Amino acid sequence: MTRKEFELVCCLMSHAGQIVSRDDLMRDVWQASFWTSSKTIDVHVGWVRRKLGDDVPPHRLITTVRGKGLRFEIGSMEASPVEVV
């Protein structure tokens, strides 16, 4: 994972269960106070989803909330049983 992808995931995870706006992501991850396109975020989220195996809808880890932002889901992955030998 690249540094920017890692920072994006950290930002989303630090607000797990909450919607993080694109403005907040641009400010917190890219240190930008203005922007003209959300393609930067979309591209990075796509790369992160692929690397986390969350690239096929329905997304279980990172959800896009239309018109609001992104949310890292709480309890989205079922715990896999631990095999005791």
CNS distance restraints for C-alpha pairs under 8 A (distance, minus, plus):
assign (resid   1 and name CA) (resid   5 and name CA) 6.02 0.50 0.50
assign (resid   1 and name CA) (resid   6 and name CA) 6.21 0.50 0.50
assign (resid   1 and name CA) (resid  48 and name CA) 7.58 0.50 0.50
assign (resid   1 and name CA) (resid  51 and name CA) 7.49 0.50 0.50
assign (resid   2 and name CA) (resid   6 and name CA) 6.15 0.50 0.50
assign (resid   3 and name CA) (resid   7 and name CA) 6.16 0.50 0.50
assign (resid   4 and name CA) (resid   8 and name CA) 6.12 0.50 0.50
assign (resid   4 and name CA) (resid  29 and name CA) 7.14 0.50 0.50
assign (resid   4 and name CA) (resid  30 and name CA) 7.96 0.50 0.50
assign (resid   5 and name CA) (resid   9 and name CA) 6.27 0.50 0.50
assign (resid   5 and name CA) (resid  44 and name CA) 6.28 0.50 0.50
assign (resid   5 and name CA) (resid  45 and name CA) 7.66 0.50 0.50
assign (resid   5 and name CA) (resid  47 and name CA) 7.78 0.50 0.50
assign (resid   5 and name CA) (resid  48 and name CA) 6.28 0.50 0.50
assign (resid   6 and name CA) (resid  10 and name CA) 6.09 0.50 0.50
assign (resid   7 and name CA) (resid  11 and name CA) 6.06 0.50 0.50
assign (resid   7 and name CA) (resid  29 and name CA) 6.07 0.50 0.50
assign (resid   8 and name CA) (resid  12 and name CA) 6.28 0.50 0.50
assign (resid   8 and name CA) (resid  25 and name CA) 7.38 0.50 0.50
assign (resid   8 and name CA) (resid  29 and name CA) 6.05 0.50 0.50
assign (resid   8 and name CA) (resid  45 and name CA) 7.97 0.50 0.50
assign (resid   9 and name CA) (resid  13 and name CA) 5.92 0.50 0.50
assign (resid   9 and name CA) (resid  48 and name CA) 7.78 0.50 0.50
assign (resid  10 and name CA) (resid  14 and name CA) 5.92 0.50 0.50
assign (resid  11 and name CA) (resid  15 and name CA) 6.69 0.50 0.50
assign (resid  11 and name CA) (resid  25 and name CA) 7.48 0.50 0.50
assign (resid  11 and name CA) (resid  28 and name CA) 7.48 0.50 0.50
assign (resid  11 and name CA) (resid  29 and name CA) 7.27 0.50 0.50
assign (resid  12 and name CA) (resid  16 and name CA) 6.05 0.50 0.50
assign (resid  12 and name CA) (resid  20 and name CA) 6.88 0.50 0.50
assign (resid  12 and name CA) (resid  70 and name CA) 7.61 0.50 0.50
assign (resid  12 and name CA) (resid  71 and name CA) 6.49 0.50 0.50
assign (resid  12 and name CA) (resid  72 and name CA) 5.51 0.50 0.50
assign (resid  13 and name CA) (resid  72 and name CA) 5.83 0.50 0.50
assign (resid  15 and name CA) (resid  19 and name CA) 7.57 0.50 0.50
assign (resid  15 and name CA) (resid  20 and name CA) 7.24 0.50 0.50
assign (resid  15 and name CA) (resid  71 and name CA) 7.81 0.50 0.50
assign (resid  15 and name CA) (resid  72 and name CA) 7.34 0.50 0.50
assign (resid  16 and name CA) (resid  71 and name CA) 6.63 0.50 0.50
assign (resid  16 and name CA) (resid  72 and name CA) 4.90 0.50 0.50
assign (resid  16 and name CA) (resid  73 and name CA) 6.03 0.50 0.50
assign (resid  16 and name CA) (resid  74 and name CA) 6.06 0.50 0.50
assign (resid  17 and name CA) (resid  71 and name CA) 6.08 0.50 0.50
assign (resid  17 and name CA) (resid  72 and name CA) 5.80 0.50 0.50
assign (resid  17 and name CA) (resid  73 and name CA) 5.22 0.50 0.50
assign (resid  17 and name CA) (resid  74 and name CA) 5.45 0.50 0.50
assign (resid  18 and name CA) (resid  71 and name CA) 5.67 0.50 0.50
assign (resid  18 and name CA) (resid  72 and name CA) 7.25 0.50 0.50
assign (resid  19 and name CA) (resid  65 and name CA) 7.44 0.50 0.50
assign (resid  19 and name CA) (resid  68 and name CA) 6.99 0.50 0.50
assign (resid  19 and name CA) (resid  69 and name CA) 5.86 0.50 0.50
assign (resid  19 and name CA) (resid  70 and name CA) 5.39 0.50 0.50
assign (resid  19 and name CA) (resid  71 and name CA) 4.64 0.50 0.50
assign (resid  19 and name CA) (resid  72 and name CA) 7.85 0.50 0.50
assign (resid  20 and name CA) (resid  24 and name CA) 6.39 0.50 0.50
assign (resid  20 and name CA) (resid  25 and name CA) 6.90 0.50 0.50
assign (resid  20 and name CA) (resid  68 and name CA) 7.60 0.50 0.50
assign (resid  20 and name CA) (resid  69 and name CA) 5.34 0.50 0.50
assign (resid  20 and name CA) (resid  70 and name CA) 5.29 0.50 0.50
assign (resid  20 and name CA) (resid  71 and name CA) 6.10 0.50 0.50
assign (resid  21 and name CA) (resid  25 and name CA) 6.37 0.50 0.50
assign (resid  21 and name CA) (resid  68 and name CA) 5.76 0.50 0.50
assign (resid  21 and name CA) (resid  69 and name CA) 4.17 0.50 0.50
assign (resid  21 and name CA) (resid  70 and name CA) 6.47 0.50 0.50
assign (resid  22 and name CA) (resid  26 and name CA) 6.09 0.50 0.50
assign (resid  22 and name CA) (resid  38 and name CA) 7.34 0.50 0.50
assign (resid  22 and name CA) (resid  41 and name CA) 7.53 0.50 0.50
assign (resid  22 and name CA) (resid  68 and name CA) 7.71 0.50 0.50
assign (resid  22 and name CA) (resid  69 and name CA) 5.44 0.50 0.50
assign (resid  22 and name CA) (resid  70 and name CA) 7.48 0.50 0.50
assign (resid  23 and name CA) (resid  27 and name CA) 6.18 0.50 0.50
assign (resid  23 and name CA) (resid  33 and name CA) 7.84 0.50 0.50
assign (resid  23 and name CA) (resid  34 and name CA) 7.89 0.50 0.50
assign (resid  24 and name CA) (resid  28 and name CA) 5.88 0.50 0.50
assign (resid  25 and name CA) (resid  29 and name CA) 5.43 0.50 0.50
assign (resid  25 and name CA) (resid  30 and name CA) 7.15 0.50 0.50
assign (resid  25 and name CA) (resid  41 and name CA) 7.94 0.50 0.50
assign (resid  26 and name CA) (resid  30 and name CA) 4.95 0.50 0.50
assign (resid  26 and name CA) (resid  31 and name CA) 6.21 0.50 0.50
assign (resid  26 and name CA) (resid  32 and name CA) 5.51 0.50 0.50
assign (resid  26 and name CA) (resid  33 and name CA) 7.08 0.50 0.50
assign (resid  26 and name CA) (resid  34 and name CA) 7.76 0.50 0.50
assign (resid  26 and name CA) (resid  35 and name CA) 7.72 0.50 0.50
assign (resid  26 and name CA) (resid  41 and name CA) 7.86 0.50 0.50
assign (resid  27 and name CA) (resid  31 and name CA) 4.49 0.50 0.50
assign (resid  27 and name CA) (resid  32 and name CA) 4.81 0.50 0.50
assign (resid  27 and name CA) (resid  33 and name CA) 5.54 0.50 0.50
assign (resid  28 and name CA) (resid  32 and name CA) 7.79 0.50 0.50
assign (resid  38 and name CA) (resid  42 and name CA) 6.24 0.50 0.50
assign (resid  39 and name CA) (resid  43 and name CA) 5.90 0.50 0.50
assign (resid  40 and name CA) (resid  44 and name CA) 6.32 0.50 0.50
assign (resid  41 and name CA) (resid  45 and name CA) 5.99 0.50 0.50
assign (resid  42 and name CA) (resid  46 and name CA) 6.07 0.50 0.50
assign (resid  43 and name CA) (resid  47 and name CA) 6.36 0.50 0.50
assign (resid  44 and name CA) (resid  48 and name CA) 6.18 0.50 0.50
assign (resid  45 and name CA) (resid  49 and name CA) 6.00 0.50 0.50
assign (resid  46 and name CA) (resid  50 and name CA) 6.26 0.50 0.50
assign (resid  46 and name CA) (resid  55 and name CA) 7.03 0.50 0.50
assign (resid  47 and name CA) (resid  51 and name CA) 6.26 0.50 0.50
assign (resid  48 and name CA) (resid  52 and name CA) 6.08 0.50 0.50
assign (resid  49 and name CA) (resid  53 and name CA) 5.92 0.50 0.50
assign (resid  49 and name CA) (resid  54 and name CA) 4.59 0.50 0.50
assign (resid  49 and name CA) (resid  55 and name CA) 4.78 0.50 0.50
assign (resid  49 and name CA) (resid  62 and name CA) 7.43 0.50 0.50
assign (resid  50 and name CA) (resid  54 and name CA) 5.92 0.50 0.50
assign (resid  50 and name CA) (resid  55 and name CA) 4.91 0.50 0.50
assign (resid  54 and name CA) (resid  59 and name CA) 5.64 0.50 0.50
assign (resid  54 and name CA) (resid  60 and name CA) 6.49 0.50 0.50
assign (resid  54 and name CA) (resid  61 and name CA) 6.48 0.50 0.50
assign (resid  54 and name CA) (resid  62 and name CA) 7.64 0.50 0.50
assign (resid  55 and name CA) (resid  59 and name CA) 6.69 0.50 0.50
assign (resid  59 and name CA) (resid  63 and name CA) 5.93 0.50 0.50
assign (resid  60 and name CA) (resid  73 and name CA) 6.81 0.50 0.50
assign (resid  60 and name CA) (resid  76 and name CA) 5.46 0.50 0.50
assign (resid  60 and name CA) (resid  77 and name CA) 7.04 0.50 0.50
assign (resid  61 and name CA) (resid  72 and name CA) 5.62 0.50 0.50
assign (resid  61 and name CA) (resid  73 and name CA) 5.23 0.50 0.50
assign (resid  61 and name CA) (resid  74 and name CA) 7.92 0.50 0.50
assign (resid  61 and name CA) (resid  76 and name CA) 6.00 0.50 0.50
assign (resid  61 and name CA) (resid  77 and name CA) 7.43 0.50 0.50
assign (resid  62 and name CA) (resid  70 and name CA) 6.71 0.50 0.50
assign (resid  62 and name CA) (resid  71 and name CA) 5.62 0.50 0.50
assign (resid  62 and name CA) (resid  72 and name CA) 4.61 0.50 0.50
assign (resid  62 and name CA) (resid  73 and name CA) 6.14 0.50 0.50
assign (resid  63 and name CA) (resid  70 and name CA) 5.63 0.50 0.50
assign (resid  63 and name CA) (resid  71 and name CA) 5.18 0.50 0.50
assign (resid  63 and name CA) (resid  72 and name CA) 6.41 0.50 0.50
assign (resid  63 and name CA) (resid  73 and name CA) 6.99 0.50 0.50
assign (resid  64 and name CA) (resid  69 and name CA) 6.05 0.50 0.50
assign (resid  64 and name CA) (resid  70 and name CA) 4.60 0.50 0.50
assign (resid  64 and name CA) (resid  71 and name CA) 6.51 0.50 0.50
assign (resid  65 and name CA) (resid  69 and name CA) 5.30 0.50 0.50
assign (resid  65 and name CA) (resid  70 and name CA) 5.68 0.50 0.50
assign (resid  65 and name CA) (resid  71 and name CA) 7.21 0.50 0.50
